[in-house]
Amino acid sequence: MEINAPARPSAATLEPATAEPAVLEPAAVDRAAFEPAALAALVAQVRGPVLVPGDDGYDAERSGFQLARQHRPAVIVGARCAEDVVAAVRFARSQGLPVAVQATGHGLSAATDGGLLISTRRMAGVRVDAAAGTARVEAGAVWGQVVEEAAPYGLAPLNGSSPSVGVISYTLGGGVGVLARTYGFAADRVRSVDLVTADARELRVTAERDPELFRALLGGGHGLGVVTAMEFGLVPVARLYGGQLVFGGEQIDEALAAYLHWTGTVPDELTSSLALIVYPDLPQLPAALRGRYLAQVRIAYTGSAEEGERLVAPLRAVGPRVSDDLREMPYAESHTIHRDPADPHAYDGDNALLSGLDAAALHRVAALTGPAAPVMCVVQLNHLGGAMATGGATGGATGGVPAGAPAGAPAGAQAGSVGHRDARYALRVLSPLTGAAAGDGPPGGAEAAAALADVRALHAEALAAVAPWRLGRSVNFLLGGHGDRPDADEVARSVHAPEEHRQLAALKAQHDPENIFRFHPAAAAAADRAAVAAALPAPGSGNSPDIRPADRP
């Protein structure tokens, strides 16, 4: 690790739970939860592997980037194509099994114990249409693939900070990316979604065919089906001015105040975040980082390097930096701005979307989560606004209308259902988990529960400092087993405003009345679904939306 390139500590640096997947004994999951003949028929139908506990490859297949809480399914289908997904959902329905879906496992927050897991990692196709300015990706594709495929044409996706994060789940949650203030959420650029429904039908959902379902999928789409492919618009970005300014602990108070003021002065073409990290005192780290408390300002500016230098001058005026690597870079290097960890590890995190913030509250958060904190915390403050507040409208090639908005939509129309678009900041608190808190498996062990409760209590105290501005949560930044929390229903409701949540609950009740797709923290609570179910049209009444089957590309 270079002194001029500090990064978040890797899994090895933090010595968390091992990156090797834990071995799940066959007795840990009820193999009699399904009919053997039905399982044999499933094996014959699908192209990918079908695994049960005890099979070679079962533990590797269920494991993902998040090691603290992994799926423990009765059956895994390693899907290779949309037809495999259809067969898996049909099997699950026939056997009364709930269904979970996993590509990379970064955002896993509600795990299945005894259900069916559809692993989409083999569905990794990416196709860029440079003339149309679009990309079509399969369910298991990751952002690094899309960036690489688009770069030769001078195009870029609205990817996040990590190249190893899956495209689909990130986009279904909205997607706050490197270019977010300039071009909006990733969900705002989606053109079509290929979906396998709870009754095992293949649909191609667009704004024209089913605007209600299309909008619900893009920002609230977890739990409405299995997305097997997605097409979205790319943006004409080939290079950036970006990188990090890193300040030492002795300057953090001034850096926090300066950053907060600075965010009120910059144009929409500049997207940034501030991270606070206490580096552990470990021999693997360079001496200049070991045991230090650092503030990292991450910057991505689509304008010229000369103008970028002028814009960051107030931050450099804070004082000497531990490092300063702001530079002109090809967009293909955008992942070097944040330098997210690449190794799987155990972690838990919460967040708050904020209407505003003052320096005193931010200093309080820093005091609670800094060097004196009982557990290591990584704090990140994302500057929002810009095109995120307008549904991705930029006034550019789309004439101020998001790429995925229905034809004829007015400027500023919103293509998706991303919650709390008016937020000015997102505050995230994350802790790597070690020891009992990092254990794989269902919650309930007293030691593990107590350790995790201590971590979450600290996160809650830190987020309480910003309560006067709190609007809700971002589902993209709910990291850890939030589906198992005692207040899981409140967490689900916090992702959208009340009326938006009610509408999404109605769509959930209509498209998945048996709640087959239930493993997500923003999934509508049973009470919410029941409250709207009575108002839904009866099947076959003629009032259901006309959705056509997916056309094969």
N, C-alpha and C positions, 0 to 999 in steps of 0.2 A: 504493500500500500504506500503510495507516494504521499509525502507530507502536503503537497499542493493539491491533493485529490482525496480529502477525507470522505469516507462513505459511512453509511450505516453499518454497524457491526454485523458480520455474517453470523450464521448459526455456529460455526466453529469458534468464532471469537467469544460468543456469549456462553458457550458450553451448555446449551439447552438440552432437551430430550434428544436422544439419538435420532438421526435422520433415517435409520433403518426402520421399516414398518414392523410393528409388533406382530408376532405370530398369534393368530386367533385360532384356538382349538376348535375342532368340529363340534364339540359339545356346547360351545358357547352360543351357538345359534341353532334353533330348532329346524333340523333338516326335514322334519315331517310337516312343515308348514305348507307344503305344496304336494301335488300328486306326482309320483315318479313318472307316470306315463305322459303327463303334460310337460314335464321337464324334458323328457326324451324328444317329444315333438318339437319343443322350442329349439333344442340343439340341432335338430334336422332342418329347421327353417332358417336359421340365421347364419351369416357368413363369419361373424366374429366369434370369439370364445364365449362359452357359458361356464361360469365357475361357481362352486359352492365351497363352504368352509372345509379345509383340508386338502383342496386341490392345489397342485403346483400353480403358482402365479396368483392365487386368490389374494394374499396379503399385499403383494405389490400392486395389484389392480385397484384395490380399495383405498390405497394410500395416496395422498396428495400433498400439496405444499404445506398445508396446515397439519401439524402433527399432534396438536393438543386434543383434537376431537375428530376421530375418523369414522367413516361409515363401517357398520358391521352387518352387512346385508345377508339374507338367506340365499340370494342368488345375485350374481353379477352377469350382465350382458355387455361384453366389449364390442359395442356397435361399430360396424364398418360402413354402414350406409343407412339411409332413412328407412328402408324396408326392415332392417334389423330393429330399429327403434319401434316401428309399428308392431312387430312381432313381440317385442319385450313388453310393451304396454298392454297388448291383448292378453298375453300370458298373465301379467300381474292382475288384470281385472278378473280373469277367470279363477285365479287362486286367492283373491281377496288381499293382495299385497299392495302396500303403498309404494310409490316410486320416487326415487331420488336420482338426480343427474349430476355427473361430475366430469369436467374436462381437466382442469389443473388443480382444483381444490384450494385456490388462494382464499376465496371468500367463504369457505365452509363455515356455516354458523348453526346448522341444524342437521344432525346426522341420523341416518336410519339404523335401527337395530332390528334386524329380522325382515326388512322389506326387500325390494328389488332395486339394485343400483344399475343405472345405465351409464357406462363409462364411454365417453365420446372421444377420447384422446386419439383414436385411430382415424377419425373423420377430420382430417387436417388439411383439406384442400383449400387453396387460395387462388383466385383468378382475377386479374386486374384487366379491365377494359379501359385502355388509356383514352380512346376516342370519346367514350361516354363519360369518362372521369369517375368510374365506379369500381368497386371491388365486390366480389362474391366470395364468401367464406363458409366453410363447413363448421359443424358444431365444435370441433376440437381445436380449431386454429388458434394460434396465439399472436399477439400484436407484433412481435418481432418479425414474423413471416410477412405480415401485410406491409410493414414499413419497408422491408427488403424488396418486395415485389413492386411496390409503387414508386420507389426512389428513382429508378432509371428514367421514368417519365416526368420527373419534376413534380410528382404528386405525393401527398401524405394523407394518412388516415387520422382520425381524431383519437389517437391511442393514448393510453395512460403512461405512467412513468416507468413501468417495468415491462420489458419485452417478452417476459415469460407468462404474463397474465392472459387468460383466455378471452377471446373477443366477445363471445356471446353473452356470458353472464355479466361482464363489465357493462356491455351496452344495454342489456335489459334493465340494469339498475340506474341508467342514465349515462354514466361515464364522464368523470371530470378529468380531462386530459391536459397534455402539454400545451395545447393551443386553445384551451377552453374559453378564455375571455374573448378571443378573436372570432372563433367559429361556433361556440356553443357546446352543448353536450354531444357525445357520440350518438346518442339516441336521436338527435335532431336531424341526422343525415341519412337515416335508414330509409330505403326505398321499398323493401319487401322482406317478409319473414316467412320461412317455411316451417310449419308447425305440425307436430303430431299431437292430436287432442287426447283428452282423457278417454274418449270412446274409440281410440286407435284409428282416427281418420287423418289423412294427410291434407293439409290446407296450405295454400299460398295466400298470405294475408297482406293486403296493401291498403293504403289510405282510400283508394277508390272502391275496392271490393267490400271492405268492412271497416269503416273509419273508427268505429267504437272499439273494436277489438285491437286494431292496429295501434291506436293511441294508448290503450291500456298496456299492451306489451312493452312499450317503449318508456320505461320508467317504473312500471309496476308489473312487469311481465313474468316474474318468477312465480310459478304455481299455476299458470294458465295452460301449460302443455310443455312439450319438449321441442325446443327450437333445433332443427337439423341443419339449417342454412340461413344466411342473411345476406342481403345486398344493400350496400350503402354508398353514398357519395364520398369522393375524395376531395381534397382541397389543393390548390396550386401553391404548395410550399416546398421548396427544394433546399432551403438553408435557413439558419437561425443565427441570431446573436444570443448566446446563452452560456450558462454555467453556474458557478456558485461564488458567493462572497461568504467567507467563514470568519466569524469573530470569536475571540476567546472569552472565557467566562467573566473576566474582569470588565468586559465591555457589553455584557449581555443586556443590562438594564437600558443603556442608551440605544443599543441596536434594536430592541423591541419597540421602544417609543418611536425611533426614527422610521422603522419599517411600517408601523401602523399609520403614521402621518403620510408617508410616501405613497401608500396604496391609494390614498385619496387624490393623488395628483397625476397618476400615470394613465396613458391611453389604453383603449381596449386591445391594442395590438401587443400588449405586454401581459403575460400570465406569470404569476410568481407564487411562491410559498415560503414560509419560514419554518425551519425545524430546529428543535432544541434537543440535544442528545448528550447524555453523560456517558462518555466512553469508559468502559471498565478498565481497571488497572491490571492488564494482562500482558504477558511477555510477547504475545503474537502481534501486538500493536506497536507502531513506531513510538519512540520515546516522546515525541512532540504531541502525540494524541493520548497517550496512556493516562487514564484517570482524569482527563480534562472534560470540562463542560463547554460545549460549543453551540453557537447559533449559526445555522446555515441558511442563507438566503438563496433560493433557487430561482433562476430567471430564464424565461424563453420569450424572446422579442422577435417579431416577424419583420420589423423595419431594418434599416441599415445599421451597420456596426457603429458608424459615427453618431447617429442619433441615440443608439443604445448607450454609448459611453456618456452622452449628455444626461440621459435619463437616470443612470445609476450614480451619478456624481454625489447626490445627497446621502446615499448610503455609504459610499467610500469616505465621506467626510466624518463618519462616526469615529474613524481612527484606523490604526494599523490592523491588517487582517492576518489571520493564521494562514489563509490561502485566498487567492483571487484568480480564478481561471476563466473569467468571462472572455468570450472569444466568438469569432465567426465560425460556424460549424455546419457541415452538411446535415440535413434533417435525419439522415440515417444514424447519426450519433446522438440523437436527442435523449436516449436512455442514459447517457453519461451525466445529464444534469442532476438527476436525483440519486442515481447509483443505488437502487434498491437491492436488498440482499437476494442472492440467487439460490441459496441453499434452503431446502425445506427446514422448518423449525416450528416450535410451538409458540403461540402468541394469543393475546386477547386484547380487544380494543373497542372503544366506544367513541361517539362523536356528537357534536352539536352544530347545527346550522344557525347562523347568527344574523340578525338584522343590522348589527353594528357592534362596536367594541371600543373600550377605552384602555389606555395604557395601564391604569391601576389594576384593572381586572386581569389583563395579560400578565402583569408582574406577579399577581397572586397565583395564577396558574403555574408560572415558572417556579415560584417558591415551593409550591406543593410537589412538583414533579422533578425538581432539580437534584443536585448532589445529596441533599439531606433526605430524599424520599426513601421509604423502606424497601421499595422495589424499583428496578430500572424502568424508566418511562422514556418513550420517544413521543414528543409533542410536535404536531404539525398544524400550522395555520395556513389555509389556502385562501388566497384572495379570489373571490368570485365576482359576479356581476358581468358587465359587458354583454356579449352575445348569449350568455347563459340565461340572462333575465328576459331575453326577447325571443326565446324559442329557436335560437341559432340564426336569426335574421341578421345579415351583415350588410345588406344593400349591394352585394356583389353580383356574382353570376346568377344567383337565384332571385335577384330583384328585391331583396329584403324578405323573402319568404323561405322558411326552412325547406331543405331538400325533400323531406318526407311529408310535408303538409299536403292536404288534399288540393286537387286542381282548383284554381280560382280562389284559393285562400288569400286573405288580406295580408299585407306586410305585417310582420310580428306574430303571425299565427303560430301556434305551438303544435309541433308534430306529435309529441309524446306526453306522457303523464308524469314527468319528473316532478317530484314534490318540492315545494318551497323555493321556487325559482327566484324569488325576490331576495334571497339571502345574500349578504355581502361577504360573509366569511364562512368557512367550515373549519372548526377546531377539532382535531383528532388527538386522542391519547391512546397509545399502544404500549403494551409491556410484553417482552419476551417471557415465556413461562419456563420455569425449571422445577425440578423435583416433583412433588406430588401434584402440583397444579398443572403440570404438563402431561399427565397420564392420558393414554388413549383408552377409550371405553366409555360406557354410560356413566353419567354422574351418579353420585350416591355415596362414594367412599368418604368417610368423615374427614380424613386428612386432606384429600384432594379438594373437597368442597370448601373447607376452611381456607386453604391456601388461595383458591380462586376467588373466594369472597373477599379476602384481604386486598387482592389486586383490584377487583371491581369497586370496592369501597373507596380506594384512592382515586380511581378514575372518576367516580361519581362526585367526590369532593372537589376535584379539579374542575369538572364541568359545571358544578354549582356556582363557581365564581363568575360564570358568564350567564347565569340564569336570566337577568333582566333583558337580554337580547335573544334568548333562545326561541327559535321557530319550530324546531323538530330535529330529525336525524336524516342523514344520507344513508341509504341502504348499501351503497358501495363500500362504506367505511364501517360497517358493523362486522367486526372481525372477532371470531371466536364463537363459542356455543351459546349464542343469544337465544336460540330457539328453546333452550332448556331453562332459561331464566324464569323465576317466579312471576316477573312482570312482563313476560313475553308478549302478551296482548297489548300492553301499553307501548312496548317497543314497536310493534307492528303498526299501531295507529299513529305513531310519531313521524312516520316516513312521509305522510301526506296530510294535507289539510282535511278536516272532518268530512266535507262534502265529497272531496276527491276519494277519500278512503271508502266512503259509502258506495260510490259508483264502482270502484274496483271490487269491493265485496260483492256487489250485484253481478259483475262479470264473472267473478270466481264461482259464485253459486250457479250461474247459468252454464258455464263451460266445464266445470269440474265439481258437480254437486256432491260427489262422494269424497271429495278432498283427497284424491289419489296423490296429487303433487303437493305435499304438505311440508316439505323440509326446507323451509326458508323463513327467516325472521320477520319478513314483511307479509307473509301469508295471512290472509284475513282470518280473524278469530272466528270460531264456530258460532258465537253469538251474533257476530256481525253478518255472517252469511245467512243465518236463520232469520234475521230481522228483515232481510230483503227478499228471501226466497218466495214468500207468499205473494209478492207483487209481480213475480216473473210470469210471462205468458206460458201457458201449458204447452208441452211438446206437441208439435203438429197443429198448433193453433193458427199458423200462418203469420205469426208476429216475430218469429225467430229470424235472425239475419241470414241473408242468402250468401253463403260462403262457398266458393268453388274449390274443387280439389286442386292441389298443387300441379302446375304445369312443369313437366320435366325440362330443365334448362338444356 
